[in-house]
Amino acid sequence: MQRATGHTPRPRLYTPAQRARRDATVWTLVQGLLAPVQFLAFAVSLVLVLWFLTTGTGFAAATVSILIKTGLLYTIMITGAIWEKVVFGQYLFAPAFFWEDVFSFVVIGLHTAYLWALFTGALDPAGLMVLALAAYAAYAVNAGQFLWKLRLARLDAEPAQ
């Protein structure tokens, strides 16, 4: 029985078949492991980037941390696309995760711009770190989008009251 809220209930994130595929694929576990590892890399790197920007020291450590974070981002994007194909039948932009995927490309674009600037020398060290911060701000928004979807999936799984 539905509560009388005056609102149309939102559509479920997964159909029963999609939920079954999500629960059965190893890619769900891969995503579940990579996401916190990437977040940890982000947190450590953020501290190192901020340390460099405030003290002027630690450029190499900050750079290595950004490269690790970026590698994890590419990995989670590729494995996430595979997960999306298994669960929804398309590699990206499935309706349930359309806006998350759109914003993921903003995040990847900023991280890739950092790589380009680093390897071409287009920016000085401070400029590189500011670009990394922009990429990290976008990542934080995108991570929030995915956490919200995780919450919605859990709400969908709860028995109706």
N, C-alpha and C positions, 0 to 999 in steps of 0.2 A: 504494500500500500504506500502511495506517495504522499509526502507531506504537502499540505496546502500552503505553498509559498507565493503563489501568484506568478511564478516564473516557469517558463518552459524548461523541462529538464535538459541538461546539456547532453549531446550525443556521447556515447561511450568512446573511449580512446581506441579500444580494440573490439573487433567482432569476436565471437567465441572461437572461430577458426584461427584468427590472427593471434589471439591470446594463447591458444594451444601451440601454434608454431613458435611464438616468442618463448614460451616455457620449455619447449623441446630442443631449441637450437643452442649449440655451444657458444654462438656469437653473443647471446645474452650474458653469459658468464664472462666472456672476454670483455665486453663493454663494462660490466660491473666491476671487473678488476682494473681495467685501464683508467676509468674515470677518477677513482681516488688517487691513483698513482700520478696521473696528470695534475690533479689538484695539488698534491704535495709538491710536485716539481714547480708548479706555479707559485705556491706560497714561499718556497725557499728562494726561487729566482726573484720574486718581488722584493724580498728583503735584500738580496744582493744588489739588485738594480737601484733600490732606494739608498743603500749604503754607498754605492758608487756616486750617485748624484749628490749626496750630502757631504761626502768626505773627499771625493776625487780619487779614491783608491779602490782596488778590487775590480778593475775593468775586465781582466781576463776571467775571473771567477764568474762575474755577472754574464759575460758573453757565453761561456760554456753552459751556464744554467739556462740561458735563453735558447741555445741550440738544442739542449736536451728537451726542454719544454716544447719547442717547435717540432722536434722529431716525434714526441708523444702525441702532439696534436694531429700530425699527418697520419700516424698509426691509428688513432681513434677515429679519424674521419674515414679512412679506408675500411676499417673493420665495421664501423657504424653503417656505411653504405651497404656492405655485405649483409649485415643484420637486417637492414631495412628491406633489402631484396628478399630475404628469406621470409620475413614476417608479412610484408605488404605487397610483395611482387614487383617492386621497382627499387632501383638503387638509391634514388634521392627524391625528395619532394613529394613523398607520400602525403596525402592530405592531413593525416594525424600529426605529422612532424614538419609540415611545409615551412612555417616561419622559423623554426629552429634550424632547419637546413639552410634557409636563406641567410640567417644571421651567422651561421657557421662559415659561410663563404666570406663574409666580412672579416671574421676572425682569421681565417686562413689567408685572406688577402693582406691583412696587416702583418701577420707573421712572415709571409713571403716577401713583403716589402722590406721588412727588417733584414732578411737574408740577402736580398738584392743589395741593399744599402751597405751591409757589412762587407760583402764580397767585392763590391765595386768601389768601396771607399767614398760613396756618395754623401755620407754624413760623418761628422766628427763623433767621437765617443759619446758626448753628452746628447747629441741628436739621435744617435742610435738608441740610447737608453730611454729617451722621451718617446720614440717610436715604439719601443718595447712596451712602455707603460700604456700607450694607446691600444696596442694589441692585447694587453692584459686586461684593460678595462672592458674591451669588447668580449674577451673570453669570459669575464665575470658575469656579464649580462647573459651570454649564451649558456653558461653553466646554470644560471638561475632559471632560464627557460626550461632546460632539461630537468632540473629538480622539480619544477612545477608540474611537468608532465609525469614524473615519477609519482608525485603526490596524487595527481588525478588517476593514475593507474591503480594506485592503492585504494583510493576511494571507490573506484569501479569494482574492485574485488570484494569490498565489504558487502555483506548481505543487506538487502533492503530492510528498512525498519518501518 
